[in-house]
Amino acid sequence: MSLKAFHVFFVCISVLFTLGFGAWAVADYSRTGSTASLVMAIGGFIAAVALIWYGLWFLRKLKGVSYL
Amino acid sequence: MSETVIPYMVKPNPVTGIPNGKFAIWLFLASEVMLFGALFSSYVLLRTGAPHWPPEGGLSSEILNVPLATINTMVLITSSITMVLSWASCKLGDLRKFRMWMASTIALSFVFLVIKYFEYHHKFELGHYPSHDNFYAIYFTLTGLHGIHIIGGIIVNTFLLTIGTRMWKTDPEHFTNRVENAGLYWHFVDLVWIFLFPALYLL
C-alpha cells in the first residue's frame, strides 16, 4: 500500500473521528451548557466538512499516482 | 573493500511487488500495531475491571484537558497533510516545495510536543504521577510511548530535510521512496493518536 492509499484511509478515519467528536461535544454541551463544548462541536463538524473537501482535492491532485 | 548494494530499493521486488524499503516499513508498522494493541488491551482490561473509571471519580473529560488535546489532534491531522504534500512535491520534482512542507511537518510536531509538555506539567503540579492510580498509569504509558514515536518521527524527518536531501541530486527516485516510507510511519503515529484521544479523553 502506498502513502497515497494510506493517506486516503487516514482522511476517512479522520472524518469519522471529527464527526464522532462533534457528536460527543453536542452531548457534552447539552449536559453542561459549556460554551467551550459548543465551540468544539461546531469546530468538529466544520473540520469534517473541510477534510471531505480536502480528500476529494487530494484524489484529483494525485490521480496519476499508483495506490500500490 | 567492495560496497554492498541493497537490491530493489527503487524498483519493485518481483517477489513482493513493492520496493524492499516499503516492505520493511510495513513489517515495522505491523510490529507497532502489536505493541500499541497490547497496551490498548491493557487499557480495556483495566477499565472494565475497575468499579469506577477514572478511579478517583468524575469523568475522563473533566480530569484531562480536552480543549488542549483537541488542538493537538488538529495539529497532528494537519501534519499528516503537510507530510503527504512533501512526498507529492518530490513526485512532481519540486524540491523547494518539499522543503517547505517537510519543515511545516517538523514545526507542527514540535507544537504537539510543547502542548503535551504543558499538559504533563499541569498534571505533575497537581501531584498526578503514573503511580497515582491505574488511570494515570495507563494515560502516561500510552501518551508517553506515543510522544517517543513523535520524537522518532522528528529525527527522521529532520534528517530528510537536511543531510538526507543530498540524495536528491544523485538518486531522486530513491529519495522520494525514503520520504514515502517516513510518511507511512508518520501517518501510523497520527492514526494511533486519533484512537488514543477519544479512548483516554472522551469516553
HADDOCK unambig.tbl for C-alpha pairs under 7 A between the chains (distance, minus, plus):
assign (segid A and resid 3 and name CA) (segid B and resid 180 and name CA) 6.00 0.50 0.50
assign (segid A and resid 3 and name CA) (segid B and resid 183 and name CA) 6.66 0.50 0.50
assign (segid A and resid 3 and name CA) (segid B and resid 184 and name CA) 5.76 0.50 0.50
assign (segid A and resid 10 and name CA) (segid B and resid 191 and name CA) 6.89 0.50 0.50
